Amino acid sequence: MTNTIFHNKEFEINGISVPDFELKSGNLIRIYIPSVRIIKFDLTIESIKHLQKINANLPWAKNYSQNSFSERLFPLTVKKYLIKKMKIDEQNASRIADELEVGLNDKFERIGFINRKALIIKAHFEKSNSIIIDYYGVSAIGIKKLEQIVNSEIEKGKTGIAFDLLEYMEEKEPYKNIERIKITVPNNVYSS
């Protein structure tokens, strides 16, 4: 049985409508957004801000980069990221690293973009039952790995809202528990 986590009422950003949807346990909402090159602003970021404003319990599993001086001197390891940054206990941190086939002592920045993204997603799902994901910057091969990871969490009854570019939308979603939302842009919004 699926429970509604929250109901998002239709909202509009700069003349572009994001339709009404219900986020239910065991389901993933996948929102396909037109490219920034087409609409000249980042609808994904604005949509995520809106969703987090109406539901503060939706963390965004966004990319993490080491920017502080101390992180550059003492690079973050997978273990430090999971335990210190994400506040995950050592046993679950070890389990997550094993599932992703990365070492706890591996340097976070050196495990590769897809593994970092997978690690971030798994860590957020460890801390929360519902998360926001973006698939931007992921290759066709990498997306399959991330979709499998996300689906394994969704099958456990967790939920997510995933953003992807409209230009990469496949004919069919890879899993049956995905609800697809395609954002269309009214003619008067296109930039010249």
TIVO-2410 file (N, C-alpha, C; in nm, 3 decimals):
# residues 192
REC num residu      c1      c2      c3 atome chaine
REC   1      M   0.084  -0.119   0.000     N      A
REC   1      M   0.000   0.000   0.000    CA      A
REC   1      M   0.089   0.125   0.000     C      A
REC   2      T   0.056   0.219  -0.084     N      A
REC   2      T   0.136   0.341  -0.090    CA      A
REC   2      T   0.069   0.452  -0.011     C      A
REC   3      N   0.152   0.525   0.059     N      A
REC   3      N   0.104   0.639   0.136    CA      A
REC   3      N   0.151   0.766   0.068     C      A
REC   4      T   0.065   0.868   0.069     N      A
REC   4      T   0.104   0.995   0.013    CA      A
REC   4      T   0.199   1.065   0.109     C      A
REC   5      I   0.316   1.102   0.060     N      A
REC   5      I   0.414   1.174   0.140    CA      A
REC   5      I   0.379   1.322   0.141     C      A
REC   6      F   0.352   1.376   0.023     N      A
REC   6      F   0.298   1.510   0.015    CA      A
REC   6      F   0.238   1.534  -0.122     C      A
REC   7      H   0.150   1.632  -0.127     N      A
REC   7      H   0.082   1.668  -0.250    CA      A
REC   7      H   0.135   1.804  -0.294     C      A
REC   8      N   0.190   1.807  -0.413     N      A
REC   8      N   0.240   1.932  -0.468    CA      A
REC   8      N   0.133   1.991  -0.558     C      A
REC   9      K   0.090   2.110  -0.525     N      A
REC   9      K  -0.006   2.179  -0.611    CA      A
REC   9      K   0.070   2.243  -0.726     C      A
REC  10      E   0.002   2.254  -0.838     N      A
REC  10      E   0.063   2.315  -0.956    CA      A
REC  10      E   0.123   2.450  -0.919     C      A
REC  11      F   0.243   2.477  -0.970     N      A
REC  11      F   0.305   2.607  -0.948    CA      A
REC  11      F   0.367   2.654  -1.078     C      A
REC  12      E   0.394   2.782  -1.085     N      A
REC  12      E   0.448   2.842  -1.206    CA      A
REC  12      E   0.574   2.921  -1.173     C      A
REC  13      I   0.674   2.906  -1.259     N      A
REC  13      I   0.798   2.981  -1.245    CA      A
REC  13      I   0.827   3.045  -1.380     C      A
REC  14      N   0.834   3.177  -1.380     N      A
REC  14      N   0.864   3.253  -1.504    CA      A
REC  14      N   0.778   3.209  -1.622     C      A
REC  15      G   0.650   3.186  -1.596     N      A
REC  15      G   0.557   3.151  -1.703    CA      A
REC  15      G   0.554   3.004  -1.740     C      A
REC  16      I   0.633   2.922  -1.672     N      A
REC  16      I   0.635   2.778  -1.700    CA      A
REC  16      I   0.568   2.705  -1.585     C      A
REC  17      S   0.470   2.624  -1.619     N      A
REC  17      S   0.390   2.553  -1.519    CA      A
REC  17      S   0.449   2.416  -1.486     C      A
REC  18      V   0.458   2.387  -1.356     N      A
REC  18      V   0.493   2.254  -1.308    CA      A
REC  18      V   0.364   2.196  -1.252     C      A
REC  19      P   0.313   2.088  -1.313     N      A
REC  19      P   0.180   2.039  -1.275    CA      A
REC  19      P   0.171   1.980  -1.135     C      A
REC  20      D   0.049   1.965  -1.094     N      A
REC  20      D   0.010   1.903  -0.970    CA      A
REC  20      D   0.061   1.757  -0.969     C      A
REC  21      F   0.116   1.710  -0.855     N      A
REC  21      F   0.152   1.569  -0.843    CA      A
REC  21      F   0.152   1.529  -0.696     C      A
REC  22      E   0.139   1.398  -0.673     N      A
REC  22      E   0.146   1.341  -0.539    CA      A
REC  22      E   0.270   1.255  -0.528     C      A
REC  23      L   0.348   1.280  -0.425     N      A
REC  23      L   0.466   1.199  -0.397    CA      A
REC  23      L   0.422   1.089  -0.302     C      A
REC  24      K   0.431   0.965  -0.349     N      A
REC  24      K   0.384   0.850  -0.270    CA      A
REC  24      K   0.500   0.758  -0.237     C      A
REC  25      S   0.490   0.691  -0.122     N      A
REC  25      S   0.595   0.597  -0.084    CA      A
REC  25      S   0.604   0.487  -0.190     C      A
REC  26      G   0.727   0.448  -0.221     N      A
REC  26      G   0.748   0.344  -0.321    CA      A
REC  26      G   0.740   0.394  -0.464     C      A
REC  27      N   0.741   0.527  -0.482     N      A
REC  27      N   0.734   0.584  -0.617    CA      A
REC  27      N   0.838   0.694  -0.635     C      A
REC  28      L   0.872   0.715  -0.760     N      A
REC  28      L   0.964   0.822  -0.797    CA      A
REC  28      L   0.893   0.910  -0.898     C      A
REC  29      I   0.894   1.040  -0.873     N      A
REC  29      I   0.845   1.137  -0.970    CA      A
REC  29      I   0.967   1.181  -1.051     C      A
REC  30      R   0.961   1.166  -1.182     N      A
REC  30      R   1.074   1.207  -1.266    CA      A
REC  30      R   1.028   1.322  -1.354     C      A
REC  31      I   1.085   1.439  -1.328     N      A
REC  31      I   1.045   1.562  -1.396    CA      A
REC  31      I   1.149   1.594  -1.503     C      A
REC  32      Y   1.101   1.603  -1.625     N      A
REC  32      Y   1.188   1.637  -1.738    CA      A
REC  32      Y   1.174   1.785  -1.768     C      A
REC  33      I   1.286   1.856  -1.764     N      A
REC  33      I   1.291   2.002  -1.775    CA      A
REC  33      I   1.361   2.042  -1.905     C      A
REC  34      P   1.309   2.144  -1.974     N      A
REC  34      P   1.381   2.195  -2.092    CA      A
REC  34      P   1.517   2.253  -2.051     C      A
REC  35      S   1.610   2.249  -2.142     N      A
REC  35      S   1.746   2.298  -2.119    CA      A
REC  35      S   1.749   2.447  -2.088     C      A
REC  36      V   1.843   2.486  -2.004     N      A
REC  36      V   1.866   2.628  -1.971    CA      A
REC  36      V   1.894   2.706  -2.099     C      A
REC  37      R   1.959   2.642  -2.194     N      A
REC  37      R   1.989   2.710  -2.322    CA      A
REC  37      R   1.860   2.753  -2.392     C      A
REC  38      I   1.753   2.678  -2.372     N      A
REC  38      I   1.625   2.709  -2.438    CA      A
REC  38      I   1.548   2.816  -2.362     C      A
REC  39      I   1.539   2.802  -2.231     N      A
REC  39      I   1.454   2.895  -2.154    CA      A
REC  39      I   1.532   3.004  -2.081     C      A
REC  40      K   1.664   2.999  -2.084     N      A
REC  40      K   1.752   3.104  -2.031    CA      A
REC  40      K   1.750   3.123  -1.879     C      A
REC  41      F   1.698   3.026  -1.805     N      A
REC  41      F   1.711   3.027  -1.659    CA      A
REC  41      F   1.703   2.882  -1.612     C      A
REC  42      D   1.746   2.855  -1.490     N      A
REC  42      D   1.752   2.719  -1.439    CA      A
REC  42      D   1.623   2.682  -1.368     C      A
REC  43      L   1.531   2.624  -1.443     N      A
REC  43      L   1.401   2.583  -1.389    CA      A
REC  43      L   1.418   2.474  -1.283     C      A
REC  44      T   1.519   2.391  -1.297     N      A
REC  44      T   1.542   2.285  -1.197    CA      A
REC  44      T   1.572   2.345  -1.061     C      A
REC  45      I   1.666   2.437  -1.055     N      A
REC  45      I   1.703   2.499  -0.926    CA      A
REC  45      I   1.582   2.570  -0.866     C      A
REC  46      E   1.510   2.645  -0.947     N      A
REC  46      E   1.393   2.718  -0.898    CA      A
REC  46      E   1.284   2.622  -0.850     C      A
REC  47      S   1.266   2.510  -0.920     N      A
REC  47      S   1.167   2.410  -0.879    CA      A
REC  47      S   1.207   2.343  -0.748     C      A
REC  48      I   1.336   2.311  -0.734     N      A
REC  48      I   1.384   2.249  -0.611    CA      A
REC  48      I   1.364   2.345  -0.493     C      A
REC  49      K   1.397   2.471  -0.511     N      A
REC  49      K   1.375   2.571  -0.404    CA      A
REC  49      K   1.228   2.574  -0.365     C      A
REC  50      H   1.140   2.574  -0.465     N      A
REC  50      H   0.996   2.577  -0.437    CA      A
REC  50      H   0.953   2.453  -0.359     C      A
REC  51      L   0.997   2.335  -0.405     N      A
REC  51      L   0.958   2.210  -0.338    CA      A
REC  51      L   1.011   2.205  -0.195     C      A
REC  52      Q   1.134   2.251  -0.173     N      A
REC  52      Q   1.189   2.250  -0.038    CA      A
REC  52      Q   1.121   2.354   0.051     C      A
REC  53      K   1.069   2.458  -0.009     N      A
REC  53      K   0.996   2.559   0.069    CA      A
REC  53      K   0.863   2.502   0.121     C      A
REC  54      I   0.796   2.422   0.037     N      A
REC  54      I   0.668   2.365   0.082    CA      A
REC  54      I   0.687   2.237   0.162     C      A
REC  55      N   0.803   2.173   0.150     N      A
REC  55      N   0.832   2.054   0.230    CA      A
REC  55      N   0.980   2.053   0.265     C      A
REC  56      A   1.012   2.100   0.383     N      A
REC  56      A   1.151   2.111   0.428    CA      A
REC  56      A   1.217   1.974   0.448     C      A
REC  57      N   1.139   1.867   0.447     N      A
REC  57      N   1.194   1.732   0.467    CA      A
REC  57      N   1.235   1.665   0.336     C      A
REC  58      L   1.263   1.745   0.235     N      A
REC  58      L   1.308   1.693   0.105    CA      A
REC  58      L   1.450   1.740   0.077     C      A
REC  59      P   1.549   1.669   0.128     N      A
REC  59      P   1.687   1.711   0.101    CA      A
REC  59      P   1.723   1.685  -0.045     C      A
REC  60      W   1.808   1.770  -0.098     N      A
REC  60      W   1.855   1.757  -0.235    CA      A
REC  60      W   1.991   1.688  -0.233     C      A
REC  61      A   1.999   1.576  -0.301     N      A
REC  61      A   2.124   1.501  -0.310    CA      A
REC  61      A   2.211   1.564  -0.419     C      A
REC  62      K   2.250   1.689  -0.394     N      A
REC  62      K   2.328   1.761  -0.496    CA      A
REC  62      K   2.475   1.726  -0.486     C      A
REC  63      N   2.545   1.754  -0.593     N      A
REC  63      N   2.688   1.725  -0.598    CA      A
REC  63      N   2.759   1.800  -0.487     C      A
REC  64      Y   2.858   1.735  -0.430     N      A
REC  64      Y   2.937   1.796  -0.323    CA      A
REC  64      Y   3.078   1.817  -0.375     C      A
REC  65      S   3.128   1.937  -0.357     N      A
REC  65      S   3.267   1.961  -0.396    CA      A
REC  65      S   3.342   2.019  -0.277     C      A
REC  66      Q   3.467   1.982  -0.271     N      A
REC  66      Q   3.552   2.025  -0.161    CA      A
REC  66      Q   3.603   2.166  -0.190     C      A
REC  67      N   3.553   2.261  -0.115     N      A
REC  67      N   3.590   2.399  -0.141    CA      A
REC  67      N   3.673   2.463  -0.029     C      A
REC  68      S   3.661   2.411   0.089     N      A
REC  68      S   3.731   2.475   0.199    CA      A
REC  68      S   3.882   2.449   0.191     C      A
REC  69      F   3.956   2.539   0.251     N      A
REC  69      F   4.102   2.529   0.253    CA      A
REC  69      F   4.146   2.399   0.320     C      A
REC  70      S   4.082   2.366   0.432     N      A
REC  70      S   4.122   2.245   0.505    CA      A
REC  70      S   4.093   2.118   0.425     C      A
REC  71      E   3.982   2.120   0.348     N      A
REC  71      E   3.950   2.003   0.266    CA      A
REC  71      E   4.050   1.987   0.152     C      A
REC  72      R   4.108   2.096   0.108     N      A
REC  72      R   4.209   2.087   0.002    CA      A
REC  72      R   4.342   2.036   0.059     C      A
REC  73      L   4.372   2.076   0.183     N      A
REC  73      L   4.494   2.026   0.248    CA      A
REC  73      L   4.479   1.880   0.290     C      A
REC  74      F   4.362   1.849   0.343     N      A
REC  74      F   4.332   1.714   0.392    CA      A
REC  74      F   4.209   1.663   0.317     C      A
REC  75      P   4.231   1.609   0.197     N      A
REC  75      P   4.118   1.568   0.113    CA      A
REC  75      P   4.022   1.471   0.184     C      A
REC  76      L   3.899   1.493   0.155     N      A
REC  76      L   3.791   1.413   0.211    CA      A
REC  76      L   3.800   1.270   0.160     C      A
REC  77      T   3.780   1.175   0.249     N      A
REC  77      T   3.770   1.035   0.209    CA      A
REC  77      T   3.622   0.998   0.207     C      A
REC  78      V   3.592   0.883   0.151     N      A
REC  78      V   3.454   0.833   0.149    CA      A
REC  78      V   3.403   0.822   0.293     C      A
REC  79      K   3.488   0.770   0.382     N      A
REC  79      K   3.450   0.753   0.523    CA      A
REC  79      K   3.419   0.888   0.589     C      A
REC  80      K   3.507   0.987   0.568     N      A
REC  80      K   3.483   1.119   0.628    CA      A
REC  80      K   3.356   1.182   0.573     C      A
REC  81      Y   3.332   1.166   0.443     N      A
REC  81      Y   3.211   1.222   0.385    CA      A
REC  81      Y   3.087   1.160   0.451     C      A
REC  82      L   3.085   1.026   0.459     N      A
REC  82      L   2.967   0.959   0.514    CA      A
REC  82      L   2.949   0.985   0.663     C      A
REC  83      I   3.057   0.978   0.739     N      A
REC  83      I   3.046   0.988   0.885    CA      A
REC  83      I   3.042   1.134   0.933     C      A
REC  84      K   3.133   1.216   0.884     N      A
REC  84      K   3.140   1.355   0.934    CA      A
REC  84      K   3.042   1.449   0.864     C      A
REC  85      K   3.033   1.440   0.732     N      A
REC  85      K   2.946   1.532   0.658    CA      A
REC  85      K   2.799   1.488   0.663     C      A
REC  86      M   2.775   1.359   0.644     N      A
REC  86      M   2.638   1.309   0.637    CA      A
REC  86      M   2.587   1.253   0.771     C      A
REC  87      K   2.676   1.242   0.870     N      A
REC  87      K   2.637   1.196   1.004    CA      A
REC  87      K   2.577   1.055   1.003     C      A
REC  88      I   2.642   0.968   0.928     N      A
REC  88      I   2.600   0.827   0.921    CA      A
REC  88      I   2.694   0.747   1.009     C      A
REC  89      D   2.639   0.652   1.085     N      A
REC  89      D   2.723   0.572   1.174    CA      A
REC  89      D   2.818   0.484   1.093     C      A
REC  90      E   2.924   0.440   1.159     N      A
REC  90      E   3.033   0.369   1.091    CA      A
REC  90      E   2.986   0.240   1.025     C      A
REC  91      Q   2.899   0.166   1.089     N      A
REC  91      Q   2.851   0.040   1.033    CA      A
REC  91      Q   2.775   0.063   0.902     C      A
REC  92      N   2.685   0.160   0.900     N      A
REC  92      N   2.609   0.190   0.778    CA      A
REC  92      N   2.697   0.255   0.672     C      A
REC  93      A   2.796   0.332   0.715     N      A
REC  93      A   2.890   0.390   0.619    CA      A
REC  93      A   2.967   0.279   0.547     C      A
REC  94      S   3.009   0.179   0.622     N      A
REC  94      S   3.081   0.066   0.565    CA      A
REC  94      S   2.992  -0.012   0.469     C      A
REC  95      R   2.866  -0.032   0.507     N      A
REC  95      R   2.771  -0.104   0.422    CA      A
REC  95      R   2.749  -0.029   0.289     C      A
REC  96      I   2.732   0.103   0.297     N      A
REC  96      I   2.710   0.185   0.177    CA      A
REC  96      I   2.832   0.176   0.084     C      A
REC  97      A   2.951   0.189   0.141     N      A
REC  97      A   3.074   0.180   0.060    CA      A
REC  97      A   3.085   0.044  -0.006     C      A
REC  98      D   3.054  -0.061   0.069     N      A
REC  98      D   3.059  -0.197   0.012    CA      A
REC  98      D   2.959  -0.213  -0.102     C      A
REC  99      E   2.837  -0.164  -0.082     N      A
REC  99      E   2.733  -0.175  -0.185    CA      A
REC  99      E   2.776  -0.105  -0.314     C      A
REC 100      L   2.846   0.006  -0.300     N      A
REC 100      L   2.890   0.083  -0.417    CA      A
REC 100      L   3.027   0.041  -0.467     C      A
REC 101      E   3.089  -0.054  -0.397     N      A
REC 101      E   3.221  -0.106  -0.433    CA      A
REC 101      E   3.328   0.003  -0.436     C      A
REC 102      V   3.323   0.090  -0.335     N      A
REC 102      V   3.429   0.190  -0.315    CA      A
REC 102      V   3.488   0.166  -0.176     C      A
REC 103      G   3.612   0.204  -0.159     N      A
REC 103      G   3.677   0.186  -0.030    CA      A
REC 103      G   3.649   0.304   0.062     C      A
REC 104      L   3.636   0.278   0.190     N      A
REC 104      L   3.613   0.385   0.287    CA      A
REC 104      L   3.729   0.485   0.289     C      A
REC 105      N   3.849   0.438   0.260     N      A
REC 105      N   3.964   0.527   0.263    CA      A
REC 105      N   3.995   0.590   0.127     C      A
REC 106      D   3.914   0.559   0.026     N      A
REC 106      D   3.932   0.622  -0.105    CA      A
REC 106      D   3.906   0.771  -0.093     C      A
REC 107      K   3.983   0.848  -0.168     N      A
REC 107      K   3.961   0.994  -0.172    CA      A
REC 107      K   3.829   1.021  -0.244     C      A
REC 108      F   3.745   1.100  -0.182     N      A
REC 108      F   3.612   1.133  -0.234    CA      A
REC 108      F   3.619   1.185  -0.377     C      A
REC 109      E   3.710   1.277  -0.404     N      A
REC 109      E   3.720   1.339  -0.537    CA      A
REC 109      E   3.777   1.244  -0.643     C      A
REC 110      R   3.834   1.132  -0.601     N      A
REC 110      R   3.899   1.043  -0.697    CA      A
REC 110      R   3.818   0.918  -0.728     C      A
REC 111      I   3.700   0.904  -0.672     N      A
REC 111      I   3.622   0.782  -0.698    CA      A
REC 111      I   3.540   0.792  -0.827     C      A
REC 112      G   3.547   0.906  -0.894     N      A
REC 112      G   3.475   0.924  -1.020    CA      A
REC 112      G   3.339   0.989  -0.998     C      A
REC 113      F   3.296   1.062  -1.098     N      A
REC 113      F   3.172   1.139  -1.088    CA      A
REC 113      F   3.050   1.052  -1.057     C      A
REC 114      I   3.034   0.940  -1.127     N      A
REC 114      I   2.917   0.853  -1.107    CA      A
REC 114      I   2.919   0.793  -0.967     C      A
REC 115      N   3.035   0.747  -0.921     N      A
REC 115      N   3.043   0.691  -0.786    CA      A
REC 115      N   3.018   0.796  -0.679     C      A
REC 116      R   3.065   0.919  -0.701     N      A
REC 116      R   3.037   1.027  -0.605    CA      A
REC 116      R   2.886   1.054  -0.600     C      A
REC 117      K   2.826   1.064  -0.717     N      A
REC 117      K   2.682   1.091  -0.724    CA      A
REC 117      K   2.604   0.977  -0.657     C      A
REC 118      A   2.644   0.853  -0.684     N      A
REC 118      A   2.580   0.736  -0.623    CA      A
REC 118      A   2.596   0.740  -0.471     C      A
REC 119      L   2.715   0.774  -0.425     N      A
REC 119      L   2.743   0.783  -0.282    CA      A
REC 119      L   2.655   0.889  -0.215     C      A
REC 120      I   2.644   1.003  -0.279     N      A
REC 120      I   2.561   1.112  -0.227    CA      A
REC 120      I   2.415   1.070  -0.219     C      A
REC 121      I   2.366   1.005  -0.324     N      A
REC 121      I   2.226   0.958  -0.326    CA      A
REC 121      I   2.203   0.856  -0.215     C      A
REC 122      K   2.292   0.756  -0.205     N      A
REC 122      K   2.278   0.651  -0.101    CA      A
REC 122      K   2.283   0.713   0.038     C      A
REC 123      A   2.372   0.809   0.059     N      A
REC 123      A   2.383   0.873   0.191    CA      A
REC 123      A   2.255   0.948   0.225     C      A
REC 124      H   2.199   1.019   0.130     N      A
REC 124      H   2.075   1.092   0.156    CA      A
REC 124      H   1.959   0.997   0.181     C      A
REC 125      F   1.952   0.888   0.106     N      A
REC 125      F   1.846   0.789   0.132    CA      A
REC 125      F   1.865   0.722   0.267     C      A
REC 126      E   1.988   0.712   0.313     N      A
REC 126      E   2.015   0.655   0.446    CA      A
REC 126      E   1.957   0.746   0.555     C      A
REC 127      K   1.962   0.877   0.531     N      A
REC 127      K   1.918   0.975   0.630    CA      A
REC 127      K   1.771   1.014   0.617     C      A
REC 128      S   1.711   0.991   0.500     N      A
REC 128      S   1.577   1.040   0.474    CA      A
REC 128      S   1.499   0.942   0.387     C      A
REC 129      N   1.369   0.938   0.405     N      A
REC 129      N   1.285   0.850   0.323    CA      A
REC 129      N   1.248   0.912   0.189     C      A
REC 130      S   1.263   1.043   0.178     N      A
REC 130      S   1.229   1.114   0.055    CA      A
REC 130      S   1.340   1.213   0.022     C      A
REC 131      I   1.386   1.209  -0.104     N      A
REC 131      I   1.493   1.300  -0.144    CA      A
REC 131      I   1.466   1.357  -0.283     C      A
REC 132      I   1.539   1.461  -0.317     N      A
REC 132      I   1.539   1.519  -0.450    CA      A
REC 132      I   1.672   1.484  -0.515     C      A
REC 133      I   1.665   1.442  -0.641     N      A
REC 133      I   1.783   1.399  -0.715    CA      A
REC 133      I   1.787   1.476  -0.847     C      A
REC 134      D   1.907   1.505  -0.895     N      A
REC 134      D   1.918   1.554  -1.032    CA      A
REC 134      D   2.016   1.463  -1.105     C      A
REC 135      Y   1.983   1.433  -1.228     N      A
REC 135      Y   2.067   1.345  -1.308    CA      A
REC 135      Y   2.156   1.423  -1.405     C      A
REC 136      Y   2.173   1.551  -1.381     N      A
REC 136      Y   2.251   1.634  -1.472    CA      A
REC 136      Y   2.399   1.597  -1.470     C      A
REC 137      G   2.459   1.596  -1.589     N      A
REC 137      G   2.600   1.567  -1.602    CA      A
REC 137      G   2.633   1.420  -1.607     C      A
REC 138      V   2.531   1.334  -1.605     N      A
REC 138      V   2.553   1.189  -1.600    CA      A
REC 138      V   2.547   1.132  -1.741     C      A
REC 139      S   2.643   1.046  -1.773     N      A
REC 139      S   2.648   0.982  -1.905    CA      A
REC 139      S   2.538   0.878  -1.918     C      A
REC 140      A   2.517   0.831  -2.041     N      A
REC 140      A   2.414   0.728  -2.067    CA      A
REC 140      A   2.443   0.601  -1.988     C      A
REC 141      I   2.571   0.564  -1.976     N      A
REC 141      I   2.607   0.445  -1.899    CA      A
REC 141      I   2.588   0.471  -1.750     C      A
REC 142      G   2.632   0.588  -1.704     N      A
REC 142      G   2.619   0.623  -1.562    CA      A
REC 142      G   2.476   0.633  -1.516     C      A
REC 143      I   2.386   0.679  -1.603     N      A
REC 143      I   2.246   0.695  -1.564    CA      A
REC 143      I   2.184   0.560  -1.529     C      A
REC 144      K   2.222   0.456  -1.600     N      A
REC 144      K   2.168   0.322  -1.572    CA      A
REC 144      K   2.206   0.278  -1.431     C      A
REC 145      K   2.331   0.303  -1.392     N      A
REC 145      K   2.376   0.267  -1.257    CA      A
REC 145      K   2.297   0.346  -1.152     C      A
REC 146      L   2.283   0.476  -1.174     N      A
REC 146      L   2.211   0.558  -1.077    CA      A
REC 146      L   2.064   0.520  -1.070     C      A
REC 147      E   2.004   0.490  -1.185     N      A
REC 147      E   1.863   0.448  -1.185    CA      A
REC 147      E   1.844   0.319  -1.105     C      A
REC 148      Q   1.938   0.226  -1.117     N      A
REC 148      Q   1.930   0.101  -1.040    CA      A
REC 148      Q   1.940   0.128  -0.891     C      A
REC 149      I   2.032   0.216  -0.853     N      A
REC 149      I   2.050   0.250  -0.711    CA      A
REC 149      I   1.924   0.317  -0.657     C      A
REC 150      V   1.873   0.414  -0.730     N      A
REC 150      V   1.752   0.484  -0.687    CA      A
REC 150      V   1.636   0.386  -0.679     C      A
REC 151      N   1.620   0.300  -0.780     N      A
REC 151      N   1.509   0.206  -0.780    CA      A
REC 151      N   1.516   0.109  -0.663     C      A
REC 152      S   1.637   0.066  -0.626     N      A
REC 152      S   1.648  -0.025  -0.511    CA      A
REC 152      S   1.599   0.042  -0.383     C      A
REC 153      E   1.621   0.172  -0.370     N      A
REC 153      E   1.570   0.246  -0.254    CA      A
REC 153      E   1.418   0.266  -0.263     C      A
REC 154      I   1.369   0.294  -0.382     N      A
REC 154      I   1.225   0.313  -0.403    CA      A
REC 154      I   1.151   0.183  -0.371     C      A
REC 155      E   1.208   0.070  -0.410     N      A
REC 155      E   1.147  -0.060  -0.380    CA      A
REC 155      E   1.138  -0.088  -0.231     C      A
REC 156      K   1.221  -0.021  -0.152     N      A
REC 156      K   1.216  -0.036  -0.006    CA      A
REC 156      K   1.108   0.054   0.055     C      A
REC 157      G   1.032   0.126  -0.030     N      A
REC 157      G   0.926   0.213   0.019    CA      A
REC 157      G   0.965   0.359   0.030     C      A
REC 158      K   1.086   0.391  -0.012     N      A
REC 158      K   1.130   0.531  -0.008    CA      A
REC 158      K   1.075   0.604  -0.130     C      A
REC 159      T   1.094   0.735  -0.135     N      A
REC 159      T   1.042   0.814  -0.245    CA      A
REC 159      T   1.145   0.914  -0.293     C      A
REC 160      G   1.122   0.964  -0.412     N      A
REC 160      G   1.212   1.065  -0.464    CA      A
REC 160      G   1.148   1.146  -0.574     C      A
REC 161      I   1.206   1.262  -0.595     N      A
REC 161      I   1.173   1.346  -0.708    CA      A
REC 161      I   1.303   1.364  -0.783     C      A
REC 162      A   1.307   1.319  -0.908     N      A
REC 162      A   1.428   1.327  -0.988    CA      A
REC 162      A   1.407   1.426  -1.101     C      A
REC 163      F   1.509   1.505  -1.128     N      A
REC 163      F   1.506   1.600  -1.239    CA      A
REC 163      F   1.604   1.553  -1.345     C      A
REC 164      D   1.562   1.565  -1.469     N      A
REC 164      D   1.647   1.530  -1.582    CA      A
REC 164      D   1.613   1.622  -1.698     C      A
REC 165      L   1.702   1.629  -1.794     N      A
REC 165      L   1.679   1.715  -1.909    CA      A
REC 165      L   1.583   1.649  -2.008     C      A
REC 166      L   1.491   1.729  -2.056     N      A
REC 166      L   1.391   1.684  -2.151    CA      A
REC 166      L   1.455   1.621  -2.275     C      A
REC 167      E   1.566   1.675  -2.318     N      A
REC 167      E   1.632   1.624  -2.439    CA      A
REC 167      E   1.685   1.482  -2.423     C      A
REC 168      Y   1.698   1.433  -2.299     N      A
REC 168      Y   1.748   1.297  -2.276    CA      A
REC 168      Y   1.637   1.200  -2.236     C      A
REC 169      M   1.513   1.241  -2.247     N      A
REC 169      M   1.401   1.156  -2.207    CA      A
REC 169      M   1.393   1.034  -2.299     C      A
REC 170      E   1.392   0.918  -2.239     N      A
REC 170      E   1.378   0.792  -2.314    CA      A
REC 170      E   1.231   0.772  -2.349     C      A
REC 171      E   1.208   0.682  -2.442     N      A
REC 171      E   1.070   0.653  -2.482    CA      A
REC 171      E   0.989   0.597  -2.365     C      A
REC 172      K   1.055   0.517  -2.281     N      A
REC 172      K   0.987   0.450  -2.171    CA      A
REC 172      K   1.077   0.456  -2.047     C      A
REC 173      E   1.016   0.470  -1.929     N      A
REC 173      E   1.093   0.469  -1.804    CA      A
REC 173      E   1.142   0.328  -1.776     C      A
REC 174      P   1.259   0.315  -1.712     N      A
REC 174      P   1.317   0.182  -1.691    CA      A
REC 174      P   1.247   0.099  -1.582     C      A
REC 175      Y   1.170   0.163  -1.495     N      A
REC 175      Y   1.103   0.092  -1.386    CA      A
REC 175      Y   0.957   0.136  -1.377     C      A
REC 176      K   0.872   0.044  -1.334     N      A
REC 176      K   0.727   0.071  -1.333    CA      A
REC 176      K   0.684   0.168  -1.223     C      A
REC 177      N   0.767   0.190  -1.124     N      A
REC 177      N   0.728   0.277  -1.012    CA      A
REC 177      N   0.767   0.424  -1.034     C      A
REC 178      I   0.789   0.461  -1.160     N      A
REC 178      I   0.827   0.598  -1.193    CA      A
REC 178      I   0.710   0.668  -1.260     C      A
REC 179      E   0.674   0.784  -1.206     N      A
REC 179      E   0.573   0.868  -1.270    CA      A
REC 179      E   0.646   0.979  -1.343     C      A
REC 180      R   0.621   0.988  -1.471     N      A
REC 180      R   0.690   1.085  -1.557    CA      A
REC 180      R   0.609   1.215  -1.568     C      A
REC 181      I   0.680   1.326  -1.553     N      A
REC 181      I   0.621   1.458  -1.576    CA      A
REC 181      I   0.709   1.530  -1.676     C      A
REC 182      K   0.649   1.569  -1.786     N      A
REC 182      K   0.722   1.639  -1.892    CA      A
REC 182      K   0.680   1.785  -1.888     C      A
REC 183      I   0.775   1.873  -1.865     N      A
REC 183      I   0.746   2.017  -1.860    CA      A
REC 183      I   0.751   2.073  -2.002     C      A
REC 184      T   0.643   2.136  -2.040     N      A
REC 184      T   0.639   2.201  -2.170    CA      A
REC 184      T   0.648   2.351  -2.151     C      A
REC 185      V   0.703   2.415  -2.250     N      A
REC 185      V   0.726   2.558  -2.241    CA      A
REC 185      V   0.631   2.630  -2.337     C      A
REC 186      P   0.549   2.721  -2.285     N      A
REC 186      P   0.461   2.796  -2.373    CA      A
REC 186      P   0.542   2.878  -2.474     C      A
REC 187      N   0.488   2.898  -2.592     N      A
REC 187      N   0.559   2.972  -2.699    CA      A
REC 187      N   0.607   3.109  -2.655     C      A
REC 188      N   0.532   3.177  -2.569     N      A
REC 188      N   0.570   3.311  -2.528    CA      A
REC 188      N   0.688   3.314  -2.429     C      A
REC 189      V   0.734   3.196  -2.382     N      A
REC 189      V   0.844   3.189  -2.285    CA      A
REC 189      V   0.979   3.166  -2.355     C      A
REC 190      Y   0.977   3.106  -2.471     N      A
REC 190      Y   1.104   3.078  -2.541    CA      A
REC 190      Y   1.183   3.206  -2.563     C      A
REC 191      S   1.313   3.195  -2.546     N      A
REC 191      S   1.401   3.309  -2.567    CA      A
REC 191      S   1.446   3.312  -2.711     C      A
REC 192      S   1.475   3.430  -2.757     N      A
REC 192      S   1.522   3.440  -2.896    CA      A
REC 192      S   1.672   3.429  -2.903     C      A
***
